[in-house]
């Protein structure tokens, strides 16, 4: 919600997959190691956070070369 409030929404995240049946096919295709049209996957979104997009962050940075990529780390025990 914070991303949207900052003006970067709608934002793609795991709940989007649960709520949008068309998203299931994209991510199933990705899990099977097949090519995915990232522009089509994110056509309705202006940003992406967390899983599952973080697992393909490098491919997304190539598909969207002008996008800003922010990487955060936190201690495992946190």
VEXVEXVO-316587 format. One record per residue (C-alpha): chain; x negated, y negated, z negated. Coordinates in Angstrom, 1 decimal, padded with zeros to 4 digits. Example, Ala and Ser with C-alpha at 12.3 -4.5 7.8 and 13.67 -1.06 7.14 Angstrom:
# residues 2
<site ch="A" x="-012.3" y="004.5" z="-007.8"/>
<site ch="A" x="-013.7" y="001.1" z="-007.1"/>
***
This chain:
# residues 78
<site ch="A" x="000.0" y="000.0" z="000.0"/>
<site ch="A" x="-002.9" y="-002.4" z="-000.8"/>
<site ch="A" x="-004.2" y="-002.1" z="002.8"/>
<site ch="A" x="-000.8" y="-003.1" z="004.1"/>
<site ch="A" x="-000.5" y="-006.0" z="001.7"/>
<site ch="A" x="-003.9" y="-007.2" z="003.0"/>
<site ch="A" x="-002.5" y="-007.3" z="006.5"/>
<site ch="A" x="-004.1" y="-004.1" z="007.8"/>
<site ch="A" x="-001.0" y="-001.9" z="008.0"/>
<site ch="A" x="000.5" y="000.3" z="008.8"/>
<site ch="A" x="-002.2" y="002.5" z="007.4"/>
<site ch="A" x="-002.7" y="006.2" z="008.2"/>
<site ch="A" x="-003.4" y="008.6" z="005.4"/>
<site ch="A" x="-002.3" y="012.1" z="004.3"/>
<site ch="A" x="001.3" y="011.1" z="003.4"/>
<site ch="A" x="001.7" y="009.9" z="007.0"/>
<site ch="A" x="001.1" y="013.5" z="008.2"/>
<site ch="A" x="003.7" y="014.8" z="005.7"/>
<site ch="A" x="006.3" y="012.2" z="006.9"/>
<site ch="A" x="005.6" y="012.3" z="010.6"/>
<site ch="A" x="006.1" y="015.7" z="012.3"/>
<site ch="A" x="004.3" y="014.6" z="015.5"/>
<site ch="A" x="001.1" y="014.1" z="013.4"/>
<site ch="A" x="001.0" y="017.8" z="012.5"/>
<site ch="A" x="000.2" y="018.9" z="016.1"/>
<site ch="A" x="-002.7" y="016.4" z="016.4"/>
<site ch="A" x="-004.4" y="017.6" z="013.2"/>
<site ch="A" x="-003.7" y="021.3" z="013.9"/>
<site ch="A" x="-005.4" y="020.8" z="017.3"/>
<site ch="A" x="-008.3" y="019.1" z="015.6"/>
<site ch="A" x="-008.6" y="021.9" z="013.0"/>
<site ch="A" x="-008.8" y="024.4" z="015.9"/>
<site ch="A" x="-011.8" y="022.6" z="017.3"/>
<site ch="A" x="-010.0" y="021.2" z="020.3"/>
<site ch="A" x="-010.2" y="017.7" z="021.7"/>
<site ch="A" x="-007.8" y="015.1" z="020.3"/>
<site ch="A" x="-006.9" y="011.8" z="021.8"/>
<site ch="A" x="-007.6" y="009.5" z="018.9"/>
<site ch="A" x="-005.9" y="006.5" z="020.5"/>
<site ch="A" x="-002.7" y="008.5" z="020.7"/>
<site ch="A" x="-003.1" y="009.8" z="017.1"/>
<site ch="A" x="-003.4" y="006.3" z="015.7"/>
<site ch="A" x="-001.1" y="004.5" z="018.2"/>
<site ch="A" x="001.2" y="003.4" z="015.4"/>
<site ch="A" x="-001.5" y="002.4" z="012.9"/>
<site ch="A" x="-004.0" y="-000.4" z="012.4"/>
<site ch="A" x="-006.1" y="001.3" z="009.7"/>
<site ch="A" x="-006.9" y="004.6" z="008.2"/>
<site ch="A" x="-008.0" y="005.7" z="004.7"/>
<site ch="A" x="-008.8" y="009.0" z="002.9"/>
<site ch="A" x="-008.1" y="012.5" z="004.2"/>
<site ch="A" x="-007.8" y="013.7" z="006.9"/>
<site ch="A" x="-009.3" y="010.8" z="008.9"/>
<site ch="A" x="-012.4" y="010.7" z="006.7"/>
<site ch="A" x="-013.3" y="014.1" z="008.0"/>
<site ch="A" x="-013.6" y="012.7" z="011.6"/>
<site ch="A" x="-014.9" y="009.3" z="010.8"/>
<site ch="A" x="-017.8" y="009.5" z="013.3"/>
<site ch="A" x="-015.5" y="010.5" z="016.2"/>
<site ch="A" x="-013.1" y="007.6" z="015.1"/>
<site ch="A" x="-016.0" y="005.1" z="015.1"/>
<site ch="A" x="-016.7" y="006.2" z="018.7"/>
<site ch="A" x="-013.1" y="006.1" z="019.8"/>
<site ch="A" x="-012.6" y="002.6" z="018.1"/>
<site ch="A" x="-016.0" y="000.9" z="018.5"/>
<site ch="A" x="-014.8" y="-002.4" z="017.3"/>
<site ch="A" x="-013.3" y="-001.0" z="014.1"/>
<site ch="A" x="-014.9" y="-001.8" z="010.7"/>
<site ch="A" x="-016.0" y="001.3" z="008.8"/>
<site ch="A" x="-016.3" y="001.0" z="005.1"/>
<site ch="A" x="-017.8" y="003.9" z="003.2"/>
<site ch="A" x="-017.5" y="004.2" z="-000.5"/>
<site ch="A" x="-019.0" y="006.7" z="-002.9"/>
<site ch="A" x="-018.1" y="007.6" z="-006.5"/>
<site ch="A" x="-019.8" y="010.0" z="-008.9"/>
<site ch="A" x="-018.5" y="013.5" z="-008.6"/>
<site ch="A" x="-017.7" y="013.5" z="-012.3"/>
<site ch="A" x="-015.5" y="010.5" z="-011.9"/>
***
